[in-house]
Amino acid sequence: MHYHEALAEEIRTSAARLLSEDVGPGDITAELIPDRQWAKARVITREEAVLCGVAWVDEIFRRLDPRVALTWHAADGDLLQEGQAFLELEGPARSLLTGERAALNLLQTLSATATRTRAWAKLIEDTGVRLLDTRKTLPGLRLAQKYAVTCGGGHNHRIGLYDAFLIKENHIAACGSIQAAVKEARAIAKELSVEVEVETLDELEEALAAQADIILLDNFSLDDLREAVNRTQGRATLEASGNVNDLTLAEIAATGIDCISSGALTKDIRAIDMSMRVVASEPR
């Protein structure tokens, strides 16, 4: 399935799943509100953030109640300022309150990934080094978080186990050698890129000899990263990973490698502080 088609399908299924787990057979607290009560509400962020999740929120309320009208004052990838009201909603009061938590959960989580990615991408924006995500995503949110990374200015690594080879330590041990693993990968799907993870400069030489397309330098020191760049001389794309944070990112990029990957963009995030407030309510 094409990436955009898969993302559209994930938006539909995740919206349905979120409503199912939260609403279940019905929102009993919302039943306290008269059925004909109409309301207006707005969503604000209490901190600076990069917005992500618009399509998911639209789908949540479309499924919940098509009468709810949403007016967005920002788009995915836009930088929100502290206190900014970026979404207005109008419709049946019951529906606004029933969909509130599912919508905010998505917005807060995806915006957190986009926000961290934007902050880290800015640290290396003048180096030409690409910032990559990993498969270390929150369960059930793989494509959503990878989309959020792109909203923050990062790039996607492989989506799953099916669209590129990443030969790691255990694969090498099971195959017998780096050379054998790369040879088998070429035989299985020669059209896909082959990446090999290495932990030493000697293993780097083996991966180069095997003609890997990408070589992942796992937890290399800065000196060894520079040496790896010097030895490779453009024969493979070099990716650095391990010990990546906002304090080490620029130093790693300065070694001359091509890209940096980190699971922290998706798994070690803190939800953005956002809230919805009803600002008007009247019977209809």
Backbone as CSV, one residue per row, in Angstrom:
resi,resn,N_x,N_y,N_z,CA_x,CA_y,CA_z,C_x,C_y,C_z
1,MET,0.847,-1.195,0.000,0.000,0.000,0.000,0.883,1.246,0.000
2,HIS,0.528,2.237,-0.802,1.264,3.480,-0.861,1.224,4.169,0.499
3,TYR,2.332,4.884,0.820,2.441,5.523,2.138,1.246,6.409,2.456
4,HIS,0.835,7.254,1.526,-0.261,8.193,1.801,-1.587,7.456,1.970
5,GLU,-1.770,6.388,1.214,-2.975,5.577,1.393,-2.956,4.888,2.759
6,ALA,-1.789,4.403,3.144,-1.661,3.748,4.446,-1.901,4.742,5.580
7,LEU,-1.401,5.965,5.416,-1.606,6.981,6.443,-3.074,7.335,6.567
8,ALA,-3.768,7.485,5.435,-5.200,7.794,5.461,-5.987,6.687,6.157
9,GLU,-5.599,5.442,5.898,-6.262,4.311,6.546,-5.981,4.310,8.045
10,GLU,-4.752,4.634,8.421,-4.422,4.682,9.853,-5.209,5.784,10.565
11,ILE,-5.406,6.906,9.910,-6.193,7.989,10.513,-7.603,7.493,10.811
12,ARG,-8.190,6.785,9.853,-9.554,6.276,10.043,-9.604,5.242,11.172
13,THR,-8.673,4.305,11.156,-8.724,3.229,12.141,-8.354,3.717,13.540
14,SER,-7.392,4.610,13.637,-7.000,5.091,14.966,-8.079,5.971,15.574
15,ALA,-8.773,6.758,14.747,-9.880,7.566,15.261,-10.982,6.672,15.802
16,ALA,-11.285,5.620,15.062,-12.308,4.677,15.517,-11.878,3.975,16.799
17,ARG,-10.606,3.604,16.878,-10.094,2.904,18.058,-10.115,3.811,19.291
18,LEU,-9.727,5.058,19.125,-9.714,6.000,20.241,-11.116,6.235,20.790
19,LEU,-12.076,6.384,19.886,-13.459,6.579,20.333,-13.985,5.327,21.015
20,SER,-13.615,4.172,20.491,-14.098,2.923,21.065,-13.584,2.733,22.490
21,GLU,-12.293,3.004,22.714,-11.729,2.769,24.038,-12.206,3.803,25.054
22,ASP,-12.557,5.003,24.610,-12.954,6.060,25.542,-14.467,6.117,25.750
23,VAL,-15.209,6.023,24.665,-16.664,6.175,24.741,-17.352,4.849,25.060
24,GLY,-16.825,3.762,24.508,-17.453,2.465,24.739,-18.908,2.480,24.311
25,PRO,-19.809,1.972,25.144,-21.231,1.956,24.779,-21.917,3.308,24.895
26,GLY,-21.231,4.313,25.473,-21.844,5.636,25.566,-21.235,6.483,26.669
27,ASP,-21.262,7.786,26.475,-20.724,8.742,27.446,-21.811,9.084,28.459
28,ILE,-21.769,8.426,29.625,-22.858,8.616,30.586,-22.831,10.000,31.230
29,THR,-21.642,10.609,31.348,-21.576,11.939,31.945,-22.167,12.982,31.009
30,ALA,-21.954,12.805,29.690,-22.509,13.758,28.725,-24.033,13.743,28.734
31,GLU,-24.623,12.642,29.202,-26.083,12.566,29.253,-26.681,13.522,30.282
32,LEU,-25.842,14.079,31.138,-26.315,15.093,32.075,-26.730,16.370,31.351
33,ILE,-26.197,16.550,30.148,-26.457,17.768,29.377,-27.671,17.538,28.495
34,PRO,-28.589,18.501,28.430,-29.768,18.351,27.557,-29.356,18.054,26.120
35,ASP,-30.092,17.199,25.470,-29.781,16.759,24.118,-29.718,17.916,23.135
36,ARG,-30.526,18.942,23.366,-30.611,20.062,22.422,-29.649,21.202,22.766
37,GLN,-28.804,21.010,23.763,-27.861,22.071,24.137,-26.749,22.180,23.099
38,TRP,-26.546,23.385,22.615,-25.526,23.679,21.607,-24.388,24.439,22.272
39,ALA,-23.160,24.210,21.832,-22.032,24.865,22.494,-20.938,25.256,21.506
40,LYS,-20.137,26.216,21.943,-18.924,26.597,21.235,-17.754,26.371,22.183
41,ALA,-16.658,25.909,21.639,-15.472,25.641,22.455,-14.228,26.010,21.667
42,ARG,-13.136,26.141,22.379,-11.866,26.406,21.706,-10.763,25.609,22.386
43,VAL,-9.758,25.256,21.604,-8.611,24.506,22.114,-7.403,25.425,22.105
44,ILE,-6.705,25.471,23.229,-5.513,26.313,23.346,-4.313,25.459,23.743
45,THR,-3.135,25.974,23.476,-1.920,25.350,23.971,-1.326,26.231,25.054
46,ARG,-0.888,25.622,26.117,-0.312,26.368,27.223,1.202,26.502,27.108
47,GLU,1.745,26.009,26.010,3.181,26.137,25.775,3.443,26.187,24.271
48,GLU,4.593,26.709,23.908,4.969,26.743,22.495,5.078,25.321,21.976
49,ALA,4.557,25.102,20.768,4.555,23.747,20.215,4.397,23.788,18.709
50,VAL,4.815,22.703,18.058,4.564,22.509,16.638,3.303,21.654,16.522
51,LEU,2.308,22.163,15.837,1.024,21.465,15.735,1.128,20.242,14.834
52,CYS,0.487,19.156,15.273,0.345,17.968,14.444,-0.875,17.193,14.911
53,GLY,-1.682,16.713,13.955,-2.823,15.873,14.285,-4.151,16.364,13.761
54,VAL,-4.143,17.366,12.896,-5.389,17.972,12.410,-6.323,16.927,11.798
55,ALA,-5.818,16.098,10.914,-6.678,15.131,10.219,-7.295,14.129,11.189
56,TRP,-6.568,13.769,12.229,-7.093,12.821,13.219,-8.268,13.436,14.000
57,VAL,-8.119,14.675,14.386,-9.196,15.343,15.125,-10.424,15.512,14.236
58,ASP,-10.204,15.905,12.996,-11.324,16.016,12.055,-12.068,14.682,11.938
59,GLU,-11.317,13.595,11.852,-11.927,12.274,11.689,-12.651,11.834,12.968
60,ILE,-12.108,12.151,14.113,-12.766,11.796,15.381,-14.142,12.430,15.464
61,PHE,-14.225,13.715,15.177,-15.520,14.380,15.296,-16.444,14.036,14.124
62,ARG,-15.883,13.733,12.962,-16.726,13.298,11.848,-17.434,12.003,12.203
63,ARG,-16.691,11.088,12.823,-17.279,9.819,13.222,-18.250,9.984,14.384
64,LEU,-17.912,10.870,15.288,-18.722,11.035,16.485,-20.030,11.753,16.195
65,ASP,-19.945,12.855,15.443,-21.143,13.657,15.158,-20.825,14.634,14.029
66,PRO,-21.298,14.392,12.822,-21.006,15.270,11.676,-21.525,16.691,11.855
67,ARG,-22.384,16.918,12.847,-22.893,18.271,13.077,-21.844,19.192,13.706
68,VAL,-20.782,18.624,14.259,-19.727,19.435,14.871,-18.901,20.109,13.765
69,ALA,-18.812,21.431,13.843,-18.015,22.199,12.879,-16.684,22.593,13.526
70,LEU,-15.599,22.333,12.815,-14.269,22.661,13.323,-13.653,23.760,12.469
71,THR,-13.116,24.773,13.112,-12.421,25.860,12.431,-10.994,25.916,12.954
72,TRP,-10.051,25.576,12.078,-8.644,25.560,12.463,-7.997,26.903,12.162
73,HIS,-7.205,27.395,13.088,-6.456,28.638,12.887,-4.958,28.357,12.737
74,ALA,-4.619,27.107,12.534,-3.239,26.695,12.280,-3.286,25.364,11.558
75,ALA,-2.194,25.025,10.912,-2.100,23.765,10.165,-0.967,22.922,10.728
76,ASP,-0.963,21.639,10.395,0.133,20.776,10.812,1.465,21.385,10.387
77,GLY,2.413,21.394,11.323,3.729,21.954,11.055,3.876,23.399,11.473
78,ASP,2.759,24.072,11.798,2.823,25.471,12.240,3.305,25.548,13.686
79,LEU,4.051,26.589,13.994,4.513,26.819,15.357,3.446,27.589,16.130
80,LEU,2.970,26.992,17.221,1.963,27.620,18.070,2.652,28.330,19.224
81,GLN,2.102,29.485,19.597,2.641,30.233,20.722,1.875,29.915,22.000
82,GLU,2.523,30.060,23.128,1.880,29.811,24.410,0.596,30.632,24.540
83,GLY,-0.499,29.970,24.891,-1.783,30.642,25.064,-2.593,30.795,23.787
84,GLN,-2.083,30.313,22.670,-2.768,30.492,21.390,-3.978,29.569,21.271
85,ALA,-5.102,30.128,20.853,-6.292,29.337,20.540,-6.206,28.976,19.064
86,PHE,-6.007,27.706,18.775,-5.749,27.296,17.397,-6.886,26.494,16.783
87,LEU,-7.917,26.178,17.587,-9.047,25.421,17.065,-10.328,25.871,17.749
88,GLU,-11.368,26.126,16.946,-12.694,26.438,17.470,-13.665,25.357,17.017
89,LEU,-14.550,24.953,17.910,-15.537,23.918,17.614,-16.924,24.439,17.948
90,GLU,-17.904,24.021,17.170,-19.294,24.381,17.439,-20.182,23.199,17.073
91,GLY,-21.101,22.867,17.975,-22.010,21.754,17.722,-22.709,21.325,18.987
92,PRO,-23.377,20.180,18.972,-24.040,19.678,20.172,-23.058,19.568,21.336
93,ALA,-23.438,20.119,22.481,-22.538,20.142,23.636,-22.099,18.741,24.032
94,ARG,-23.022,17.791,23.975,-22.669,16.416,24.326,-21.518,15.903,23.455
95,SER,-21.609,16.148,22.178,-20.596,15.627,21.250,-19.240,16.293,21.449
96,LEU,-19.250,17.597,21.729,-17.985,18.289,21.966,-17.258,17.681,23.156
97,LEU,-17.993,17.432,24.226,-17.373,16.909,25.437,-17.006,15.431,25.306
98,THR,-17.792,14.693,24.568,-17.487,13.268,24.377,-16.204,13.086,23.569
99,GLY,-15.990,13.923,22.571,-14.801,13.787,21.725,-13.564,14.487,22.249
100,GLU,-13.725,15.245,23.318,-12.630,16.087,23.816,-11.356,15.300,24.106
101,ARG,-11.441,14.270,24.933,-10.223,13.582,25.368,-9.544,12.822,24.235
102,ALA,-10.320,12.137,23.417,-9.715,11.414,22.295,-8.968,12.374,21.383
103,ALA,-9.570,13.514,21.100,-8.933,14.501,20.225,-7.674,15.082,20.857
104,LEU,-7.764,15.440,22.129,-6.601,16.042,22.793,-5.463,15.046,22.941
105,ASN,-5.781,13.793,23.237,-4.720,12.792,23.361,-3.876,12.717,22.096
106,LEU,-4.556,12.713,20.946,-3.827,12.662,19.681,-3.027,13.930,19.446
107,LEU,-3.663,15.077,19.626,-2.977,16.350,19.405,-1.758,16.497,20.304
108,GLN,-1.907,16.174,21.573,-0.813,16.353,22.524,0.360,15.432,22.216
109,THR,0.056,14.212,21.809,1.114,13.237,21.534,1.838,13.536,20.229
110,LEU,1.085,13.738,19.161,1.723,13.987,17.868,2.427,15.335,17.845
111,SER,1.850,16.326,18.490,2.511,17.631,18.567,3.797,17.550,19.384
112,ALA,3.844,16.652,20.359,5.066,16.466,21.144,6.200,15.945,20.266
113,THR,5.896,14.954,19.423,6.908,14.433,18.508,7.354,15.499,17.513
114,ALA,6.397,16.229,16.955,6.738,17.282,15.989,7.560,18.387,16.645
115,THR,7.243,18.716,17.894,7.934,19.787,18.606,9.378,19.410,18.912
116,ARG,9.590,18.188,19.427,10.967,17.768,19.698,11.762,17.679,18.397
117,THR,11.148,17.159,17.352,11.860,17.051,16.079,12.276,18.424,15.570
118,ARG,11.368,19.410,15.654,11.698,20.766,15.191,12.876,21.330,15.990
119,ALA,12.866,21.145,17.300,13.939,21.672,18.136,15.283,21.040,17.778
120,TRP,15.286,19.727,17.567,16.537,19.051,17.228,16.985,19.355,15.802
121,ALA,16.033,19.452,14.888,16.385,19.754,13.500,17.047,21.124,13.385
122,LYS,16.599,22.055,14.198,17.175,23.413,14.154,18.628,23.404,14.636
123,LEU,18.966,22.467,15.517,20.326,22.405,16.028,21.331,22.006,14.962
124,ILE,20.860,21.345,13.910,21.786,20.874,12.863,21.379,21.380,11.480
125,GLU,20.533,22.402,11.436,19.977,22.833,10.152,21.025,23.367,9.183
126,ASP,22.160,23.816,9.670,23.190,24.367,8.782,24.239,23.336,8.389
127,THR,24.074,22.102,8.798,25.093,21.080,8.544,24.792,20.202,7.337
128,GLY,23.536,20.159,6.912,23.154,19.265,5.828,22.912,17.838,6.283
129,VAL,23.071,17.576,7.566,22.829,16.244,8.116,21.335,16.040,8.322
130,ARG,20.822,14.890,7.918,19.396,14.594,8.063,19.111,13.945,9.412
131,LEU,18.039,14.397,10.048,17.599,13.829,11.319,16.532,12.773,11.031
132,LEU,16.765,11.526,11.477,15.880,10.412,11.167,15.192,9.874,12.413
133,ASP,13.975,9.367,12.216,13.294,8.643,13.285,13.707,7.179,13.244
134,THR,13.073,6.344,14.073,13.345,4.910,14.097,12.010,4.166,14.183
135,ARG,12.061,2.858,14.406,10.856,2.064,14.630,10.441,2.059,16.097
136,LYS,11.111,2.835,16.927,10.778,2.906,18.357,9.634,3.893,18.564
137,THR,8.479,3.506,18.064,7.295,4.360,18.139,6.318,3.824,19.183
138,LEU,5.362,4.661,19.585,4.341,4.223,20.522,3.450,3.191,19.844
139,PRO,3.089,2.123,20.526,2.279,1.059,19.905,1.009,1.596,19.254
140,GLY,0.798,1.205,17.999,-0.401,1.619,17.282,-0.326,2.988,16.634
141,LEU,0.797,3.680,16.806,0.914,5.042,16.257,2.113,5.179,15.317
142,ARG,2.526,4.083,14.675,3.727,4.106,13.845,3.671,5.185,12.763
143,LEU,2.693,5.106,11.868,2.636,6.074,10.775,2.311,7.467,11.283
144,ALA,1.494,7.552,12.328,1.134,8.864,12.874,2.370,9.582,13.397
145,GLN,3.198,8.895,14.165,4.387,9.543,14.706,5.427,9.814,13.629
146,LYS,5.528,8.934,12.651,6.465,9.209,11.567,6.003,10.424,10.746
147,TYR,4.693,10.566,10.599,4.173,11.781,9.960,4.513,13.002,10.802
148,ALA,4.384,12.895,12.120,4.689,14.005,13.013,6.155,14.422,12.899
149,VAL,7.039,13.444,12.712,8.457,13.756,12.524,8.650,14.647,11.297
150,THR,7.957,14.337,10.217,8.090,15.162,9.011,7.516,16.561,9.239
151,CYS,6.469,16.668,10.058,5.914,17.991,10.376,6.918,18.843,11.144
152,GLY,7.797,18.174,11.886,8.815,18.893,12.645,10.090,19.145,11.871
153,GLY,10.152,18.686,10.631,11.336,18.932,9.815,12.323,17.785,9.777
154,GLY,11.935,16.625,10.333,12.791,15.454,10.276,12.461,14.581,9.078
155,HIS,13.119,13.426,9.018,12.938,12.493,7.908,12.634,11.107,8.460
156,ASN,11.936,10.321,7.659,11.578,8.966,8.066,12.644,7.960,7.674
157,HIS,12.998,7.117,8.625,13.794,5.925,8.346,12.815,4.914,7.744
158,ARG,13.159,3.660,7.688,12.213,2.678,7.151,10.928,2.681,7.989
159,ILE,9.821,2.381,7.347,8.530,2.393,8.031,8.372,1.157,8.910
160,GLY,8.771,0.014,8.406,8.628,-1.218,9.169,9.699,-2.210,8.759
161,LEU,9.423,-3.470,8.949,10.375,-4.524,8.628,10.330,-4.948,7.165
162,TYR,9.490,-4.286,6.383,9.202,-4.753,5.028,9.741,-3.858,3.916
163,ASP,10.163,-2.635,4.222,10.496,-1.706,3.141,11.984,-1.404,3.005
164,ALA,12.813,-1.971,3.854,14.267,-1.825,3.735,14.924,-2.841,4.658
165,PHE,16.145,-3.233,4.313,16.899,-4.147,5.167,17.693,-3.345,6.201
166,LEU,17.672,-3.784,7.440,18.575,-3.267,8.461,19.173,-4.483,9.173
167,ILE,20.398,-4.805,8.793,21.076,-6.000,9.288,21.806,-5.641,10.576
168,LYS,21.356,-6.222,11.680,21.917,-5.906,12.985,22.751,-7.076,13.511
169,GLU,23.262,-6.913,14.733,24.192,-7.875,15.321,23.664,-9.305,15.288
170,ASN,22.398,-9.489,15.671,21.848,-10.843,15.715,21.636,-11.430,14.320
171,HIS,21.288,-10.584,13.340,21.180,-11.066,11.965,22.540,-11.562,11.467
172,ILE,23.582,-10.782,11.793,24.934,-11.135,11.351,25.365,-12.454,11.981
173,ALA,25.081,-12.599,13.280,25.447,-13.833,13.980,24.732,-15.036,13.376
174,ALA,23.458,-14.858,13.044,22.676,-15.969,12.486,23.096,-16.310,11.066
175,CYS,23.515,-15.289,10.292,23.927,-15.522,8.898,25.378,-15.968,8.788
176,GLY,26.181,-15.658,9.795,27.577,-16.072,9.773,28.567,-14.950,9.570
177,SER,28.163,-13.921,8.829,29.057,-12.780,8.589,28.266,-11.649,7.961
178,ILE,28.865,-10.459,7.963,28.248,-9.313,7.296,28.138,-9.584,5.801
179,GLN,29.202,-10.125,5.223,29.209,-10.409,3.785,28.067,-11.350,3.415
180,ALA,27.877,-12.404,4.199,26.826,-13.377,3.905,25.446,-12.756,4.046
181,ALA,25.265,-11.914,5.066,23.970,-11.291,5.294,23.611,-10.338,4.164
182,VAL,24.568,-9.527,3.728,24.314,-8.583,2.635,24.048,-9.330,1.332
183,LYS,24.799,-10.373,1.074,24.590,-11.169,-0.144,23.184,-11.752,-0.179
184,GLU,22.721,-12.268,0.953,21.388,-12.849,1.016,20.317,-11.781,0.832
185,ALA,20.540,-10.600,1.402,19.587,-9.500,1.244,19.446,-9.110,-0.225
186,ARG,20.561,-9.038,-0.937,20.522,-8.701,-2.372,19.737,-9.756,-3.149
187,ALA,19.875,-11.007,-2.749,19.174,-12.082,-3.446,17.668,-12.039,-3.187
188,ILE,17.289,-11.626,-1.985,15.867,-11.587,-1.620,15.138,-10.441,-2.303
189,ALA,15.721,-9.254,-2.271,15.053,-8.075,-2.848,16.115,-7.052,-3.248
190,LYS,16.625,-7.198,-4.452,17.732,-6.344,-4.889,17.328,-4.889,-5.069
191,GLU,16.018,-4.629,-5.132,15.564,-3.248,-5.322,15.523,-2.449,-4.019
192,LEU,15.640,-3.128,-2.870,15.561,-2.444,-1.581,16.952,-2.083,-1.062
193,SER,17.031,-0.993,-0.310,18.311,-0.590,0.258,18.719,-1.558,1.365
194,VAL,20.025,-1.720,1.501,20.571,-2.626,2.514,21.435,-1.806,3.476
195,GLU,21.039,-1.822,4.735,21.778,-1.117,5.770,22.351,-2.133,6.747
196,VAL,23.575,-1.871,7.195,24.241,-2.753,8.151,24.629,-1.940,9.373
197,GLU,24.276,-2.440,10.553,24.687,-1.806,11.802,26.040,-2.372,12.228
198,VAL,26.983,-1.465,12.535,28.314,-1.901,12.973,28.657,-1.225,14.298
199,GLU,29.528,-1.886,15.058,29.901,-1.376,16.381,31.385,-1.038,16.487
200,THR,32.154,-1.391,15.458,33.598,-1.117,15.465,34.039,-0.685,14.074
201,LEU,35.242,-0.123,14.018,35.793,0.273,12.723,36.126,-0.948,11.865
202,ASP,36.492,-2.058,12.496,36.736,-3.285,11.725,35.452,-3.759,11.054
203,GLU,34.334,-3.691,11.782,33.049,-4.080,11.192,32.659,-3.101,10.082
204,LEU,33.022,-1.832,10.231,32.786,-0.859,9.163,33.478,-1.316,7.885
205,GLU,34.739,-1.754,8.001,35.480,-2.220,6.826,34.785,-3.417,6.180
206,GLU,34.246,-4.315,6.998,33.520,-5.471,6.462,32.271,-5.030,5.706
207,ALA,31.539,-4.065,6.263,30.320,-3.577,5.620,30.636,-2.866,4.315
208,LEU,31.734,-2.138,4.285,32.158,-1.472,3.051,32.549,-2.502,1.994
209,ALA,33.254,-3.530,2.419,33.658,-4.576,1.479,32.439,-5.318,0.922
210,ALA,31.395,-5.419,1.730,30.164,-6.092,1.293,29.284,-5.186,0.445
211,GLN,29.684,-3.930,0.321,28.983,-2.922,-0.483,27.562,-2.644,0.046
212,ALA,27.471,-2.483,1.350,26.202,-2.046,1.947,25.884,-0.635,1.466
213,ASP,24.592,-0.348,1.302,24.186,0.993,0.868,24.322,2.015,1.997
214,ILE,23.943,1.594,3.192,23.958,2.457,4.370,24.642,1.699,5.493
215,ILE,25.442,2.415,6.283,26.102,1.793,7.420,25.737,2.580,8.669
216,LEU,25.148,1.884,9.622,24.730,2.491,10.884,25.855,2.339,11.897
217,LEU,26.398,3.466,12.331,27.503,3.484,13.289,26.906,3.585,14.686
218,ASP,26.877,2.467,15.385,26.173,2.385,16.660,27.081,2.743,17.832
219,ASN,26.748,3.839,18.511,27.486,4.267,19.708,28.975,4.474,19.451
220,PHE,29.322,5.003,18.299,30.708,5.358,17.999,31.086,6.629,18.755
221,SER,32.328,6.703,19.182,32.827,7.952,19.754,32.940,8.997,18.656
222,LEU,33.083,10.249,19.033,33.231,11.310,18.028,34.476,11.080,17.172
223,ASP,35.565,10.659,17.798,36.793,10.389,17.042,36.584,9.253,16.048
224,ASP,35.870,8.206,16.477,35.628,7.076,15.575,34.641,7.443,14.466
225,LEU,33.706,8.328,14.751,32.803,8.807,13.689,33.597,9.537,12.618
226,ARG,34.516,10.390,13.050,35.350,11.116,12.078,36.216,10.145,11.277
227,GLU,36.741,9.139,11.955,37.570,8.152,11.259,36.724,7.348,10.273
228,ALA,35.501,7.046,10.648,34.601,6.314,9.757,34.322,7.114,8.494
229,VAL,34.101,8.404,8.650,33.875,9.277,7.499,35.106,9.283,6.600
230,ASN,36.273,9.365,7.199,37.523,9.395,6.438,37.736,8.088,5.672
231,ARG,37.411,6.962,6.295,37.611,5.669,5.632,36.573,5.408,4.539
232,THR,35.384,5.909,4.748,34.295,5.596,3.821,34.415,6.361,2.511
233,GLN,34.763,7.636,2.597,34.968,8.445,1.403,33.783,8.382,0.438
234,GLY,32.555,8.422,1.000,31.367,8.475,0.162,30.926,7.153,-0.434
235,ARG,31.556,6.044,-0.076,31.197,4.751,-0.658,29.884,4.206,-0.104
236,ALA,29.436,4.747,1.000,28.152,4.357,1.596,27.632,5.541,2.388
237,THR,26.326,5.575,2.590,25.729,6.579,3.466,26.014,6.183,4.907
238,LEU,26.473,7.143,5.700,26.796,6.867,7.094,25.751,7.462,8.023
239,GLU,25.219,6.609,8.885,24.194,7.011,9.851,24.731,6.801,11.262
240,ALA,24.658,7.823,12.089,25.091,7.719,13.480,23.876,7.527,14.375
241,SER,24.023,6.672,15.384,22.945,6.454,16.336,23.552,6.090,17.679
242,GLY,22.799,6.334,18.749,23.279,6.048,20.092,23.820,7.288,20.761
243,ASN,23.420,7.507,22.016,23.855,8.674,22.788,23.517,9.986,22.090
244,VAL,22.352,10.006,21.442,21.910,11.220,20.745,20.946,11.983,21.642
245,ASN,21.264,13.225,21.927,20.360,14.117,22.658,20.635,15.548,22.241
246,ASP,19.936,16.493,22.857,20.091,17.878,22.417,21.476,18.444,22.729
247,LEU,22.224,17.800,23.601,23.566,18.270,23.936,24.637,17.678,23.028
248,THR,24.394,16.497,22.494,25.403,15.819,21.666,25.136,15.937,20.164
249,LEU,23.931,16.333,19.798,23.498,16.291,18.401,24.415,17.085,17.478
250,ALA,24.713,18.324,17.832,25.527,19.180,16.967,26.943,18.623,16.820
251,GLU,27.501,18.084,17.921,28.847,17.501,17.857,28.880,16.304,16.923
252,ILE,27.859,15.480,16.990,27.794,14.304,16.114,27.688,14.740,14.651
253,ALA,26.839,15.727,14.395,26.655,16.215,13.026,27.947,16.789,12.457
254,ALA,28.751,17.391,13.310,29.981,18.042,12.858,31.060,17.062,12.430
255,THR,30.877,15.775,12.692,31.889,14.788,12.301,31.880,14.507,10.817
256,GLY,30.803,14.903,10.122,30.745,14.696,8.684,29.877,13.539,8.239
257,ILE,29.183,12.886,9.185,28.290,11.788,8.801,27.093,12.357,8.028
258,ASP,26.317,11.472,7.435,25.226,11.901,6.562,23.896,12.085,7.285
259,CYS,23.634,11.263,8.289,22.368,11.352,8.999,22.513,10.837,10.425
260,ILE,21.579,11.260,11.261,21.545,10.861,12.665,20.151,10.338,12.961
261,SER,20.082,9.174,13.595,18.776,8.619,13.948,18.638,8.534,15.463
262,SER,17.398,8.703,15.931,17.164,8.636,17.371,15.727,8.219,17.667
263,GLY,15.580,7.240,18.551,14.258,6.837,18.997,13.624,7.838,19.940
264,ALA,14.408,8.771,20.457,13.882,9.755,21.400,12.859,10.693,20.758
265,LEU,12.878,10.800,19.441,11.901,11.653,18.765,10.480,11.135,18.947
266,THR,10.345,9.837,19.146,9.015,9.236,19.181,8.671,8.536,20.492
267,LYS,9.659,8.007,21.209,9.318,7.217,22.397,9.568,7.944,23.713
268,ASP,10.418,8.941,23.734,10.760,9.627,24.994,10.188,11.044,25.028
269,ILE,8.946,11.174,24.637,8.339,12.493,24.523,7.442,12.805,25.719
270,ARG,7.185,14.095,25.930,6.248,14.558,26.948,5.098,15.266,26.245
271,ALA,3.879,14.854,26.543,2.704,15.423,25.869,2.668,16.946,26.033
272,ILE,2.304,17.619,24.950,2.143,19.071,24.994,0.910,19.418,25.829
273,ASP,1.010,20.461,26.623,-0.094,20.886,27.492,-1.128,21.664,26.666
274,MET,-2.239,21.013,26.367,-3.332,21.624,25.606,-4.640,21.380,26.346
275,SER,-5.604,22.247,26.136,-6.906,22.054,26.788,-8.024,22.632,25.943
276,MET,-9.227,22.104,26.158,-10.421,22.607,25.487,-11.331,23.247,26.523
277,ARG,-11.894,24.420,26.192,-12.792,25.124,27.082,-14.064,25.517,26.334
278,VAL,-15.215,25.211,26.942,-16.481,25.663,26.391,-16.621,27.162,26.669
279,VAL,-16.883,27.948,25.630,-16.949,29.405,25.778,-18.364,29.943,25.642
280,ALA,-19.296,29.117,25.152,-20.709,29.539,25.027,-21.582,28.300,24.935
281,SER,-22.784,28.404,25.484,-23.696,27.262,25.440,-25.136,27.774,25.514
282,GLU,-25.986,27.214,24.643,-27.390,27.615,24.624,-28.249,26.502,24.029
283,PRO,-29.525,26.432,24.413,-30.397,25.395,23.835,-30.753,25.718,22.395
284,ARG,-31.017,24.699,21.610,-31.443,24.878,20.210,-32.710,24.100,19.948
